[in-house]
Amino acid sequence: MQPLQIVPIATVVGGHTEVLDDYQGGVESIIRLREDFPLETLQGIKEFSHLTVTWHFSRSGPEAVQLHARSPRGDARWPATGTYVHRNHRRPNQLAISYPRLLGVDGRDLQVTDLDAVDGTPVFDIAPWFTDMGPRGPVQEPAWPGEMLKDYWRDADSR
């Protein structure tokens, strides 16, 4: 199998300047589409309230990947879980998916809030959030993600 080669289509501008585990909410940033893509690639996107954004943990590197079970955030209160149960930079391809709220469109700039990527982050894909493409049926998860993420979307100013 040949490796997939993808290049960024956009870059995060502004917003978070440091990598944080919590306090991701209320920060506005811009997803700036590359200039070699025509503006019509964004035609109709302003009709949507939220986006699905695939981005790269670019401030990390291959040395951060951990292919073993571990407690989330190294906190023994939560059970050791495998690499594919975590949603962080320790995954092999170091990709993330976020669902920011779209505030506006100005040319190639998508103004968003609640994007948990830092300034300068490469973006590999942008799509509108379709409610009908979300999970089907009841959603089930253990208690620890809610405990761990209780402050994740808390307003950044409340730190």
CNS distance restraints for C-alpha pairs under 8 A (distance, minus, plus):
assign (resid   6 and name CA) (resid 124 and name CA) 7.34 0.50 0.50
assign (resid   7 and name CA) (resid 124 and name CA) 6.59 0.50 0.50
assign (resid   8 and name CA) (resid 122 and name CA) 5.53 0.50 0.50
assign (resid   8 and name CA) (resid 123 and name CA) 5.24 0.50 0.50
assign (resid   8 and name CA) (resid 124 and name CA) 4.56 0.50 0.50
assign (resid   8 and name CA) (resid 125 and name CA) 7.68 0.50 0.50
assign (resid   9 and name CA) (resid  33 and name CA) 6.02 0.50 0.50
assign (resid   9 and name CA) (resid  34 and name CA) 5.74 0.50 0.50
assign (resid   9 and name CA) (resid 122 and name CA) 7.63 0.50 0.50
assign (resid   9 and name CA) (resid 123 and name CA) 5.93 0.50 0.50
assign (resid   9 and name CA) (resid 124 and name CA) 5.45 0.50 0.50
assign (resid   9 and name CA) (resid 125 and name CA) 6.65 0.50 0.50
assign (resid  10 and name CA) (resid  31 and name CA) 6.30 0.50 0.50
assign (resid  10 and name CA) (resid  32 and name CA) 5.20 0.50 0.50
assign (resid  10 and name CA) (resid  33 and name CA) 4.18 0.50 0.50
assign (resid  10 and name CA) (resid  34 and name CA) 5.24 0.50 0.50
assign (resid  10 and name CA) (resid 122 and name CA) 6.15 0.50 0.50
assign (resid  10 and name CA) (resid 123 and name CA) 4.97 0.50 0.50
assign (resid  10 and name CA) (resid 124 and name CA) 6.89 0.50 0.50
assign (resid  10 and name CA) (resid 125 and name CA) 7.98 0.50 0.50
assign (resid  11 and name CA) (resid  31 and name CA) 5.65 0.50 0.50
assign (resid  11 and name CA) (resid  32 and name CA) 5.30 0.50 0.50
assign (resid  11 and name CA) (resid  33 and name CA) 6.73 0.50 0.50
assign (resid  11 and name CA) (resid  34 and name CA) 7.69 0.50 0.50
assign (resid  11 and name CA) (resid 120 and name CA) 5.89 0.50 0.50
assign (resid  11 and name CA) (resid 121 and name CA) 5.61 0.50 0.50
assign (resid  11 and name CA) (resid 122 and name CA) 4.69 0.50 0.50
assign (resid  11 and name CA) (resid 123 and name CA) 5.45 0.50 0.50
assign (resid  12 and name CA) (resid  29 and name CA) 6.90 0.50 0.50
assign (resid  12 and name CA) (resid  30 and name CA) 5.68 0.50 0.50
assign (resid  12 and name CA) (resid  31 and name CA) 4.62 0.50 0.50
assign (resid  12 and name CA) (resid  32 and name CA) 6.27 0.50 0.50
assign (resid  12 and name CA) (resid 117 and name CA) 7.29 0.50 0.50
assign (resid  12 and name CA) (resid 118 and name CA) 6.86 0.50 0.50
assign (resid  12 and name CA) (resid 119 and name CA) 5.28 0.50 0.50
assign (resid  12 and name CA) (resid 120 and name CA) 5.17 0.50 0.50
assign (resid  12 and name CA) (resid 121 and name CA) 5.15 0.50 0.50
assign (resid  12 and name CA) (resid 122 and name CA) 6.56 0.50 0.50
assign (resid  12 and name CA) (resid 123 and name CA) 7.06 0.50 0.50
assign (resid  13 and name CA) (resid  29 and name CA) 5.94 0.50 0.50
assign (resid  13 and name CA) (resid  30 and name CA) 5.00 0.50 0.50
assign (resid  13 and name CA) (resid  31 and name CA) 6.18 0.50 0.50
assign (resid  13 and name CA) (resid  32 and name CA) 6.79 0.50 0.50
assign (resid  13 and name CA) (resid 119 and name CA) 4.98 0.50 0.50
assign (resid  13 and name CA) (resid 120 and name CA) 5.88 0.50 0.50
assign (resid  13 and name CA) (resid 121 and name CA) 7.87 0.50 0.50
assign (resid  14 and name CA) (resid  28 and name CA) 7.58 0.50 0.50
assign (resid  14 and name CA) (resid  29 and name CA) 4.99 0.50 0.50
assign (resid  14 and name CA) (resid  30 and name CA) 6.41 0.50 0.50
assign (resid  14 and name CA) (resid 118 and name CA) 7.44 0.50 0.50
assign (resid  14 and name CA) (resid 119 and name CA) 4.87 0.50 0.50
assign (resid  14 and name CA) (resid 120 and name CA) 7.71 0.50 0.50
assign (resid  15 and name CA) (resid  27 and name CA) 5.73 0.50 0.50
assign (resid  15 and name CA) (resid  28 and name CA) 5.38 0.50 0.50
assign (resid  15 and name CA) (resid  29 and name CA) 4.36 0.50 0.50
assign (resid  15 and name CA) (resid  30 and name CA) 7.55 0.50 0.50
assign (resid  15 and name CA) (resid 118 and name CA) 6.43 0.50 0.50
assign (resid  15 and name CA) (resid 119 and name CA) 5.95 0.50 0.50
assign (resid  16 and name CA) (resid  27 and name CA) 7.03 0.50 0.50
assign (resid  16 and name CA) (resid  29 and name CA) 7.78 0.50 0.50
assign (resid  16 and name CA) (resid 116 and name CA) 7.50 0.50 0.50
assign (resid  16 and name CA) (resid 117 and name CA) 6.79 0.50 0.50
assign (resid  16 and name CA) (resid 118 and name CA) 4.62 0.50 0.50
assign (resid  16 and name CA) (resid 119 and name CA) 5.87 0.50 0.50
assign (resid  17 and name CA) (resid 118 and name CA) 5.39 0.50 0.50
assign (resid  17 and name CA) (resid 119 and name CA) 5.57 0.50 0.50
assign (resid  18 and name CA) (resid 118 and name CA) 6.39 0.50 0.50
assign (resid  19 and name CA) (resid 117 and name CA) 7.91 0.50 0.50
assign (resid  19 and name CA) (resid 118 and name CA) 6.69 0.50 0.50
assign (resid  20 and name CA) (resid  24 and name CA) 7.60 0.50 0.50
assign (resid  21 and name CA) (resid 152 and name CA) 6.85 0.50 0.50
assign (resid  22 and name CA) (resid 149 and name CA) 7.28 0.50 0.50
assign (resid  22 and name CA) (resid 151 and name CA) 5.52 0.50 0.50
assign (resid  22 and name CA) (resid 152 and name CA) 4.01 0.50 0.50
assign (resid  22 and name CA) (resid 153 and name CA) 6.85 0.50 0.50
assign (resid  22 and name CA) (resid 154 and name CA) 7.32 0.50 0.50
assign (resid  23 and name CA) (resid 151 and name CA) 5.99 0.50 0.50
assign (resid  23 and name CA) (resid 152 and name CA) 5.06 0.50 0.50
assign (resid  23 and name CA) (resid 153 and name CA) 5.54 0.50 0.50
assign (resid  23 and name CA) (resid 154 and name CA) 4.83 0.50 0.50
assign (resid  23 and name CA) (resid 155 and name CA) 5.54 0.50 0.50
assign (resid  23 and name CA) (resid 156 and name CA) 4.49 0.50 0.50
assign (resid  23 and name CA) (resid 157 and name CA) 7.83 0.50 0.50
assign (resid  23 and name CA) (resid 158 and name CA) 7.48 0.50 0.50
assign (resid  23 and name CA) (resid 159 and name CA) 6.74 0.50 0.50
assign (resid  24 and name CA) (resid 114 and name CA) 6.38 0.50 0.50
assign (resid  24 and name CA) (resid 115 and name CA) 7.45 0.50 0.50
assign (resid  24 and name CA) (resid 116 and name CA) 5.79 0.50 0.50
assign (resid  24 and name CA) (resid 152 and name CA) 5.70 0.50 0.50
assign (resid  24 and name CA) (resid 153 and name CA) 4.98 0.50 0.50
assign (resid  24 and name CA) (resid 154 and name CA) 6.38 0.50 0.50
assign (resid  24 and name CA) (resid 155 and name CA) 6.48 0.50 0.50
assign (resid  24 and name CA) (resid 156 and name CA) 5.73 0.50 0.50
assign (resid  25 and name CA) (resid 113 and name CA) 7.55 0.50 0.50
assign (resid  25 and name CA) (resid 114 and name CA) 5.11 0.50 0.50
assign (resid  25 and name CA) (resid 115 and name CA) 7.98 0.50 0.50
assign (resid  25 and name CA) (resid 152 and name CA) 7.24 0.50 0.50
assign (resid  25 and name CA) (resid 153 and name CA) 4.31 0.50 0.50
assign (resid  25 and name CA) (resid 154 and name CA) 5.17 0.50 0.50
assign (resid  25 and name CA) (resid 155 and name CA) 4.36 0.50 0.50
assign (resid  25 and name CA) (resid 156 and name CA) 5.68 0.50 0.50
assign (resid  26 and name CA) (resid 113 and name CA) 6.13 0.50 0.50
assign (resid  26 and name CA) (resid 114 and name CA) 5.85 0.50 0.50
assign (resid  26 and name CA) (resid 153 and name CA) 7.88 0.50 0.50
assign (resid  26 and name CA) (resid 154 and name CA) 7.76 0.50 0.50
assign (resid  26 and name CA) (resid 155 and name CA) 5.10 0.50 0.50
assign (resid  26 and name CA) (resid 156 and name CA) 6.32 0.50 0.50
assign (resid  27 and name CA) (resid 113 and name CA) 5.47 0.50 0.50
assign (resid  27 and name CA) (resid 114 and name CA) 5.85 0.50 0.50
assign (resid  27 and name CA) (resid 115 and name CA) 7.48 0.50 0.50
assign (resid  27 and name CA) (resid 155 and name CA) 7.58 0.50 0.50
assign (resid  27 and name CA) (resid 156 and name CA) 6.73 0.50 0.50
assign (resid  28 and name CA) (resid 111 and name CA) 7.14 0.50 0.50
assign (resid  28 and name CA) (resid 112 and name CA) 5.62 0.50 0.50
assign (resid  28 and name CA) (resid 113 and name CA) 4.27 0.50 0.50
assign (resid  28 and name CA) (resid 114 and name CA) 6.79 0.50 0.50
assign (resid  28 and name CA) (resid 115 and name CA) 7.61 0.50 0.50
assign (resid  29 and name CA) (resid 111 and name CA) 6.01 0.50 0.50
assign (resid  29 and name CA) (resid 112 and name CA) 5.52 0.50 0.50
assign (resid  29 and name CA) (resid 113 and name CA) 6.20 0.50 0.50
assign (resid  29 and name CA) (resid 115 and name CA) 7.33 0.50 0.50
assign (resid  29 and name CA) (resid 119 and name CA) 7.97 0.50 0.50
assign (resid  30 and name CA) (resid 109 and name CA) 5.94 0.50 0.50
assign (resid  30 and name CA) (resid 110 and name CA) 5.41 0.50 0.50
assign (resid  30 and name CA) (resid 111 and name CA) 4.61 0.50 0.50
assign (resid  30 and name CA) (resid 112 and name CA) 5.95 0.50 0.50
assign (resid  31 and name CA) (resid 109 and name CA) 5.72 0.50 0.50
assign (resid  31 and name CA) (resid 110 and name CA) 5.02 0.50 0.50
assign (resid  31 and name CA) (resid 111 and name CA) 6.56 0.50 0.50
assign (resid  31 and name CA) (resid 112 and name CA) 7.38 0.50 0.50
assign (resid  31 and name CA) (resid 123 and name CA) 7.89 0.50 0.50
assign (resid  32 and name CA) (resid 108 and name CA) 5.63 0.50 0.50
assign (resid  32 and name CA) (resid 109 and name CA) 4.55 0.50 0.50
assign (resid  32 and name CA) (resid 110 and name CA) 6.34 0.50 0.50
assign (resid  33 and name CA) (resid  37 and name CA) 7.22 0.50 0.50
assign (resid  33 and name CA) (resid 108 and name CA) 5.09 0.50 0.50
assign (resid  33 and name CA) (resid 109 and name CA) 6.41 0.50 0.50
assign (resid  33 and name CA) (resid 110 and name CA) 7.97 0.50 0.50
assign (resid  34 and name CA) (resid 108 and name CA) 7.46 0.50 0.50
assign (resid  35 and name CA) (resid 108 and name CA) 7.54 0.50 0.50
assign (resid  37 and name CA) (resid  41 and name CA) 7.01 0.50 0.50
assign (resid  39 and name CA) (resid  43 and name CA) 7.12 0.50 0.50
assign (resid  39 and name CA) (resid 107 and name CA) 6.77 0.50 0.50
assign (resid  39 and name CA) (resid 108 and name CA) 6.46 0.50 0.50
assign (resid  42 and name CA) (resid 108 and name CA) 7.78 0.50 0.50
assign (resid  45 and name CA) (resid 128 and name CA) 6.72 0.50 0.50
assign (resid  46 and name CA) (resid 102 and name CA) 7.44 0.50 0.50
assign (resid  46 and name CA) (resid 104 and name CA) 6.55 0.50 0.50
assign (resid  46 and name CA) (resid 105 and name CA) 6.39 0.50 0.50
assign (resid  48 and name CA) (resid 102 and name CA) 7.18 0.50 0.50
assign (resid  48 and name CA) (resid 128 and name CA) 6.27 0.50 0.50
assign (resid  48 and name CA) (resid 129 and name CA) 7.28 0.50 0.50
assign (resid  49 and name CA) (resid 101 and name CA) 5.73 0.50 0.50
assign (resid  49 and name CA) (resid 102 and name CA) 5.33 0.50 0.50
assign (resid  49 and name CA) (resid 103 and name CA) 7.55 0.50 0.50
assign (resid  49 and name CA) (resid 129 and name CA) 7.75 0.50 0.50
assign (resid  50 and name CA) (resid  99 and name CA) 6.23 0.50 0.50
assign (resid  50 and name CA) (resid 100 and name CA) 5.65 0.50 0.50
assign (resid  50 and name CA) (resid 101 and name CA) 4.32 0.50 0.50
assign (resid  50 and name CA) (resid 102 and name CA) 5.22 0.50 0.50
assign (resid  50 and name CA) (resid 128 and name CA) 6.13 0.50 0.50
assign (resid  50 and name CA) (resid 129 and name CA) 5.41 0.50 0.50
assign (resid  51 and name CA) (resid  98 and name CA) 7.86 0.50 0.50
assign (resid  51 and name CA) (resid  99 and name CA) 5.29 0.50 0.50
assign (resid  51 and name CA) (resid 100 and name CA) 5.65 0.50 0.50
assign (resid  51 and name CA) (resid 101 and name CA) 6.43 0.50 0.50
assign (resid  51 and name CA) (resid 102 and name CA) 6.59 0.50 0.50
assign (resid  51 and name CA) (resid 126 and name CA) 6.74 0.50 0.50
assign (resid  51 and name CA) (resid 127 and name CA) 5.62 0.50 0.50
assign (resid  51 and name CA) (resid 128 and name CA) 4.30 0.50 0.50
assign (resid  51 and name CA) (resid 129 and name CA) 4.89 0.50 0.50
assign (resid  52 and name CA) (resid  97 and name CA) 6.72 0.50 0.50
assign (resid  52 and name CA) (resid  98 and name CA) 5.87 0.50 0.50
assign (resid  52 and name CA) (resid  99 and name CA) 4.83 0.50 0.50
assign (resid  52 and name CA) (resid 100 and name CA) 7.14 0.50 0.50
assign (resid  52 and name CA) (resid 125 and name CA) 7.92 0.50 0.50
assign (resid  52 and name CA) (resid 126 and name CA) 5.78 0.50 0.50
assign (resid  52 and name CA) (resid 127 and name CA) 5.08 0.50 0.50
assign (resid  52 and name CA) (resid 128 and name CA) 5.75 0.50 0.50
assign (resid  52 and name CA) (resid 129 and name CA) 5.55 0.50 0.50
assign (resid  53 and name CA) (resid  97 and name CA) 5.45 0.50 0.50
assign (resid  53 and name CA) (resid  98 and name CA) 5.22 0.50 0.50
assign (resid  53 and name CA) (resid  99 and name CA) 6.26 0.50 0.50
assign (resid  53 and name CA) (resid 100 and name CA) 7.60 0.50 0.50
assign (resid  53 and name CA) (resid 123 and name CA) 7.10 0.50 0.50
assign (resid  53 and name CA) (resid 124 and name CA) 7.68 0.50 0.50
assign (resid  53 and name CA) (resid 125 and name CA) 5.74 0.50 0.50
assign (resid  53 and name CA) (resid 126 and name CA) 4.72 0.50 0.50
assign (resid  53 and name CA) (resid 127 and name CA) 6.57 0.50 0.50
assign (resid  54 and name CA) (resid  95 and name CA) 6.84 0.50 0.50
assign (resid  54 and name CA) (resid  96 and name CA) 5.63 0.50 0.50
assign (resid  54 and name CA) (resid  97 and name CA) 4.50 0.50 0.50
assign (resid  54 and name CA) (resid  98 and name CA) 6.65 0.50 0.50
assign (resid  54 and name CA) (resid 123 and name CA) 5.97 0.50 0.50
assign (resid  54 and name CA) (resid 124 and name CA) 5.48 0.50 0.50
assign (resid  54 and name CA) (resid 125 and name CA) 5.01 0.50 0.50
assign (resid  54 and name CA) (resid 126 and name CA) 6.57 0.50 0.50
assign (resid  55 and name CA) (resid  95 and name CA) 5.68 0.50 0.50
assign (resid  55 and name CA) (resid  96 and name CA) 5.29 0.50 0.50
assign (resid  55 and name CA) (resid  97 and name CA) 6.35 0.50 0.50
assign (resid  55 and name CA) (resid 117 and name CA) 7.69 0.50 0.50
assign (resid  55 and name CA) (resid 121 and name CA) 7.00 0.50 0.50
assign (resid  55 and name CA) (resid 122 and name CA) 5.91 0.50 0.50
assign (resid  55 and name CA) (resid 123 and name CA) 4.30 0.50 0.50
assign (resid  55 and name CA) (resid 124 and name CA) 5.44 0.50 0.50
assign (resid  55 and name CA) (resid 125 and name CA) 7.12 0.50 0.50
assign (resid  56 and name CA) (resid  94 and name CA) 5.94 0.50 0.50
assign (resid  56 and name CA) (resid  95 and name CA) 4.61 0.50 0.50
assign (resid  56 and name CA) (resid  96 and name CA) 6.11 0.50 0.50
assign (resid  56 and name CA) (resid 121 and name CA) 6.60 0.50 0.50
assign (resid  56 and name CA) (resid 122 and name CA) 5.89 0.50 0.50
assign (resid  56 and name CA) (resid 123 and name CA) 6.55 0.50 0.50
assign (resid  56 and name CA) (resid 124 and name CA) 7.43 0.50 0.50
assign (resid  57 and name CA) (resid  89 and name CA) 5.77 0.50 0.50
assign (resid  57 and name CA) (resid  94 and name CA) 5.46 0.50 0.50
assign (resid  57 and name CA) (resid  95 and name CA) 6.09 0.50 0.50
assign (resid  57 and name CA) (resid  96 and name CA) 7.05 0.50 0.50
assign (resid  57 and name CA) (resid 117 and name CA) 7.90 0.50 0.50
assign (resid  57 and name CA) (resid 121 and name CA) 7.22 0.50 0.50
assign (resid  58 and name CA) (resid  94 and name CA) 7.96 0.50 0.50
assign (resid  58 and name CA) (resid 121 and name CA) 6.13 0.50 0.50
assign (resid  58 and name CA) (resid 122 and name CA) 7.08 0.50 0.50
assign (resid  60 and name CA) (resid  64 and name CA) 6.53 0.50 0.50
assign (resid  60 and name CA) (resid  89 and name CA) 6.78 0.50 0.50
assign (resid  60 and name CA) (resid  94 and name CA) 7.98 0.50 0.50
assign (resid  61 and name CA) (resid  65 and name CA) 7.60 0.50 0.50
assign (resid  62 and name CA) (resid  92 and name CA) 7.50 0.50 0.50
assign (resid  64 and name CA) (resid  89 and name CA) 7.12 0.50 0.50
assign (resid  64 and name CA) (resid  90 and name CA) 5.40 0.50 0.50
assign (resid  65 and name CA) (resid  89 and name CA) 7.07 0.50 0.50
assign (resid  65 and name CA) (resid  90 and name CA) 4.04 0.50 0.50
assign (resid  65 and name CA) (resid  91 and name CA) 5.51 0.50 0.50
assign (resid  65 and name CA) (resid  92 and name CA) 5.75 0.50 0.50
assign (resid  65 and name CA) (resid  94 and name CA) 7.91 0.50 0.50
assign (resid  66 and name CA) (resid  83 and name CA) 6.78 0.50 0.50
assign (resid  66 and name CA) (resid  90 and name CA) 5.37 0.50 0.50
assign (resid  66 and name CA) (resid  91 and name CA) 6.78 0.50 0.50
assign (resid  66 and name CA) (resid  92 and name CA) 7.84 0.50 0.50
assign (resid  67 and name CA) (resid  82 and name CA) 7.43 0.50 0.50
assign (resid  67 and name CA) (resid  83 and name CA) 5.62 0.50 0.50
assign (resid  67 and name CA) (resid  90 and name CA) 7.96 0.50 0.50
assign (resid  67 and name CA) (resid  91 and name CA) 7.57 0.50 0.50
assign (resid  67 and name CA) (resid  92 and name CA) 7.92 0.50 0.50
assign (resid  68 and name CA) (resid  82 and name CA) 5.74 0.50 0.50
assign (resid  68 and name CA) (resid  83 and name CA) 5.99 0.50 0.50
assign (resid  69 and name CA) (resid  80 and name CA) 5.34 0.50 0.50
assign (resid  69 and name CA) (resid  81 and name CA) 4.67 0.50 0.50
assign (resid  69 and name CA) (resid  82 and name CA) 4.06 0.50 0.50
assign (resid  69 and name CA) (resid  83 and name CA) 6.22 0.50 0.50
assign (resid  70 and name CA) (resid  74 and name CA) 6.95 0.50 0.50
assign (resid  70 and name CA) (resid  79 and name CA) 7.54 0.50 0.50
assign (resid  70 and name CA) (resid  80 and name CA) 4.21 0.50 0.50
assign (resid  70 and name CA) (resid  81 and name CA) 5.38 0.50 0.50
assign (resid  70 and name CA) (resid  82 and name CA) 6.55 0.50 0.50
assign (resid  70 and name CA) (resid  83 and name CA) 7.85 0.50 0.50
assign (resid  71 and name CA) (resid  75 and name CA) 5.65 0.50 0.50
assign (resid  71 and name CA) (resid  76 and name CA) 5.87 0.50 0.50
assign (resid  71 and name CA) (resid  77 and name CA) 7.89 0.50 0.50
assign (resid  71 and name CA) (resid  78 and name CA) 5.68 0.50 0.50
assign (resid  71 and name CA) (resid  79 and name CA) 5.35 0.50 0.50
assign (resid  71 and name CA) (resid  80 and name CA) 4.01 0.50 0.50
assign (resid  71 and name CA) (resid  81 and name CA) 6.14 0.50 0.50
assign (resid  72 and name CA) (resid  76 and name CA) 7.99 0.50 0.50
assign (resid  72 and name CA) (resid  78 and name CA) 6.42 0.50 0.50
assign (resid  72 and name CA) (resid  79 and name CA) 7.49 0.50 0.50
assign (resid  72 and name CA) (resid  80 and name CA) 7.02 0.50 0.50
assign (resid  72 and name CA) (resid  81 and name CA) 7.46 0.50 0.50
assign (resid  72 and name CA) (resid  86 and name CA) 7.13 0.50 0.50
assign (resid  72 and name CA) (resid 148 and name CA) 7.92 0.50 0.50
assign (resid  76 and name CA) (resid  80 and name CA) 7.81 0.50 0.50
assign (resid  78 and name CA) (resid 144 and name CA) 6.07 0.50 0.50
assign (resid  81 and name CA) (resid  85 and name CA) 6.07 0.50 0.50
assign (resid  81 and name CA) (resid  86 and name CA) 7.48 0.50 0.50
assign (resid  82 and name CA) (resid  86 and name CA) 7.08 0.50 0.50
assign (resid  83 and name CA) (resid  90 and name CA) 7.35 0.50 0.50
assign (resid  83 and name CA) (resid  91 and name CA) 6.22 0.50 0.50
assign (resid  84 and name CA) (resid  91 and name CA) 7.13 0.50 0.50
assign (resid  86 and name CA) (resid  91 and name CA) 7.77 0.50 0.50
assign (resid  87 and name CA) (resid  91 and name CA) 7.67 0.50 0.50
assign (resid  87 and name CA) (resid  96 and name CA) 7.27 0.50 0.50
assign (resid  88 and name CA) (resid  94 and name CA) 7.35 0.50 0.50
assign (resid  88 and name CA) (resid  96 and name CA) 7.28 0.50 0.50
assign (resid  89 and name CA) (resid  94 and name CA) 4.89 0.50 0.50
assign (resid  89 and name CA) (resid  95 and name CA) 7.17 0.50 0.50
assign (resid  89 and name CA) (resid  96 and name CA) 7.89 0.50 0.50
assign (resid  90 and name CA) (resid  94 and name CA) 6.48 0.50 0.50
assign (resid  91 and name CA) (resid  95 and name CA) 7.53 0.50 0.50
assign (resid  98 and name CA) (resid 115 and name CA) 6.37 0.50 0.50
assign (resid  98 and name CA) (resid 116 and name CA) 6.93 0.50 0.50
assign (resid  99 and name CA) (resid 114 and name CA) 7.67 0.50 0.50
assign (resid  99 and name CA) (resid 115 and name CA) 6.92 0.50 0.50
assign (resid  99 and name CA) (resid 129 and name CA) 7.49 0.50 0.50
assign (resid 100 and name CA) (resid 112 and name CA) 6.02 0.50 0.50
assign (resid 100 and name CA) (resid 113 and name CA) 5.67 0.50 0.50
assign (resid 100 and name CA) (resid 114 and name CA) 4.97 0.50 0.50
assign (resid 100 and name CA) (resid 115 and name CA) 4.88 0.50 0.50
assign (resid 101 and name CA) (resid 112 and name CA) 5.43 0.50 0.50
assign (resid 101 and name CA) (resid 113 and name CA) 5.39 0.50 0.50
assign (resid 101 and name CA) (resid 114 and name CA) 6.47 0.50 0.50
assign (resid 101 and name CA) (resid 115 and name CA) 7.85 0.50 0.50
assign (resid 102 and name CA) (resid 110 and name CA) 6.95 0.50 0.50
assign (resid 102 and name CA) (resid 111 and name CA) 6.06 0.50 0.50
assign (resid 102 and name CA) (resid 112 and name CA) 4.57 0.50 0.50
assign (resid 102 and name CA) (resid 113 and name CA) 6.81 0.50 0.50
assign (resid 103 and name CA) (resid 110 and name CA) 7.60 0.50 0.50
assign (resid 103 and name CA) (resid 111 and name CA) 5.27 0.50 0.50
assign (resid 103 and name CA) (resid 112 and name CA) 5.18 0.50 0.50
assign (resid 103 and name CA) (resid 113 and name CA) 7.06 0.50 0.50
assign (resid 104 and name CA) (resid 110 and name CA) 6.07 0.50 0.50
assign (resid 104 and name CA) (resid 111 and name CA) 5.06 0.50 0.50
assign (resid 104 and name CA) (resid 112 and name CA) 7.16 0.50 0.50
assign (resid 105 and name CA) (resid 109 and name CA) 5.76 0.50 0.50
assign (resid 105 and name CA) (resid 110 and name CA) 4.75 0.50 0.50
assign (resid 105 and name CA) (resid 111 and name CA) 6.02 0.50 0.50
assign (resid 106 and name CA) (resid 110 and name CA) 6.57 0.50 0.50
assign (resid 106 and name CA) (resid 111 and name CA) 7.69 0.50 0.50
assign (resid 114 and name CA) (resid 153 and name CA) 7.63 0.50 0.50
assign (resid 117 and name CA) (resid 121 and name CA) 6.35 0.50 0.50
assign (resid 129 and name CA) (resid 133 and name CA) 7.74 0.50 0.50
assign (resid 130 and name CA) (resid 134 and name CA) 6.94 0.50 0.50
assign (resid 135 and name CA) (resid 139 and name CA) 7.24 0.50 0.50
assign (resid 141 and name CA) (resid 145 and name CA) 7.75 0.50 0.50
assign (resid 143 and name CA) (resid 147 and name CA) 6.51 0.50 0.50
assign (resid 144 and name CA) (resid 148 and name CA) 5.95 0.50 0.50
assign (resid 145 and name CA) (resid 149 and name CA) 5.92 0.50 0.50
assign (resid 146 and name CA) (resid 150 and name CA) 5.80 0.50 0.50
assign (resid 149 and name CA) (resid 153 and name CA) 7.74 0.50 0.50
assign (resid 150 and name CA) (resid 154 and name CA) 7.88 0.50 0.50
assign (resid 154 and name CA) (resid 158 and name CA) 7.12 0.50 0.50
assign (resid 155 and name CA) (resid 159 and name CA) 7.78 0.50 0.50
